[in-house]
Amino acid sequence: MTSQQSALAQVNQDVAATLAALANTPSEDVNSDDLVSKLQELSLQRQNILDVLLADETLTDVSFWQEQWQLTQTFSQGAIEARDHRQSLLHAGRQTTRHINMYQSIDDNR
């Protein structure tokens, strides 16, 4: 295993751990934003390492590339689920704010 492959394995573990932590952290939590930023950084690192490995013409292990493809799909799905969950919470928050504003407006008109 090359140093790039070792680095990729570590980044893969970090991405999986960050996605798991993100799934278990409420979006209102201050750490939530830090986890999202960390996930973005790790995704960029992973992509850069994969680009370097892809340029290495001696790395022709099909099972390695299939595993990385599968991990990419898994990580993408986890990120999409986290994004969708946060968007739904933001939408619910906006609706609540609208309801509060409406009730305040009604109360002000009394």
C-alpha positions as CSV (number, residue, x, y, z in Angstrom):
1,M,0.0,0.0,0.0
2,T,1.4,3.4,-1.0
3,S,1.5,6.4,1.2
4,Q,-1.3,8.0,-0.9
5,Q,-3.5,4.9,-0.4
6,S,-2.8,5.0,3.3
7,A,-3.8,8.7,3.3
8,L,-6.9,7.9,1.4
9,A,-7.9,5.2,3.8
10,Q,-7.5,7.7,6.7
11,V,-9.6,10.3,4.9
12,N,-12.2,7.7,4.1
13,Q,-12.5,6.9,7.8
14,D,-12.6,10.6,8.7
15,V,-15.4,11.2,6.2
16,A,-17.4,8.3,7.5
17,A,-16.9,9.5,11.1
18,T,-17.9,13.0,10.2
19,L,-21.0,11.9,8.4
20,A,-22.0,9.8,11.4
21,A,-21.4,12.7,13.8
22,L,-23.3,15.0,11.5
23,A,-26.3,12.6,11.4
24,N,-26.3,12.6,15.3
25,T,-25.8,16.3,15.8
26,P,-28.8,18.6,15.9
27,S,-28.6,21.3,13.3
28,E,-29.1,24.0,16.0
29,D,-25.8,22.8,17.6
30,V,-22.9,25.1,17.1
31,N,-20.7,22.0,16.2
32,S,-23.0,21.3,13.3
33,D,-21.5,24.1,11.2
34,D,-18.0,22.9,12.1
35,L,-18.8,19.4,11.0
36,V,-20.2,20.6,7.6
37,S,-17.0,22.6,7.1
38,K,-14.9,19.6,8.0
39,L,-16.8,17.4,5.6
40,Q,-16.2,19.8,2.8
41,E,-12.5,19.9,3.6
42,L,-12.3,16.1,3.8
43,S,-14.2,15.7,0.5
44,L,-11.7,18.0,-1.2
45,Q,-8.7,16.1,0.3
46,R,-10.3,12.8,-0.8
47,Q,-10.8,14.1,-4.4
48,N,-7.2,15.4,-4.5
49,I,-5.8,12.0,-3.4
50,L,-8.0,10.2,-5.8
51,D,-6.8,12.5,-8.6
52,V,-3.1,11.6,-7.7
53,L,-3.9,7.9,-7.6
54,L,-5.8,8.0,-10.9
55,A,-2.7,9.6,-12.5
56,D,-0.6,6.7,-11.3
57,E,-0.8,4.3,-14.3
58,T,0.7,1.4,-12.2
59,L,-2.4,1.3,-10.0
60,T,-4.6,-1.0,-11.9
61,D,-6.3,-2.9,-9.1
62,V,-9.9,-3.1,-10.1
63,S,-11.2,-4.0,-6.7
64,F,-9.5,-0.9,-5.2
65,W,-11.2,1.3,-7.7
66,Q,-14.6,-0.4,-7.2
67,E,-14.3,0.0,-3.5
68,Q,-13.5,3.7,-3.9
69,W,-16.5,4.1,-6.3
70,Q,-18.7,2.4,-3.8
71,L,-17.4,4.7,-1.0
72,T,-18.0,7.7,-3.1
73,Q,-21.6,6.7,-3.7
74,T,-22.1,6.0,0.1
75,F,-20.5,9.3,1.1
76,S,-22.5,11.2,-1.5
77,Q,-25.7,9.6,-0.2
78,G,-24.9,10.5,3.4
79,A,-24.1,14.1,2.4
80,I,-27.4,14.4,0.5
81,E,-29.3,13.0,3.4
82,A,-27.6,15.5,5.8
83,R,-28.3,18.4,3.4
84,D,-31.9,17.4,2.9
85,H,-32.5,17.1,6.7
86,R,-31.0,20.5,7.3
87,Q,-33.0,22.0,4.5
88,S,-36.2,20.6,5.9
89,L,-35.4,22.0,9.3
90,L,-34.7,25.4,7.8
91,H,-38.0,25.3,5.9
92,A,-39.8,24.4,9.1
93,G,-38.1,27.2,10.9
94,R,-39.2,29.7,8.2
95,Q,-42.8,28.5,8.5
96,T,-42.7,28.9,12.2
97,T,-41.3,32.4,11.8
98,R,-44.1,33.3,9.3
99,H,-46.7,32.0,11.8
100,I,-45.3,34.0,14.6
101,N,-45.1,37.1,12.4
102,M,-48.8,36.6,11.4
103,Y,-49.9,36.2,15.0
104,Q,-47.9,39.3,16.0
105,S,-49.6,41.2,13.1
106,I,-53.0,40.1,14.2
107,D,-52.2,41.0,17.8
108,D,-50.9,44.4,16.7
109,N,-54.2,45.1,14.9
110,R,-56.3,44.5,17.9
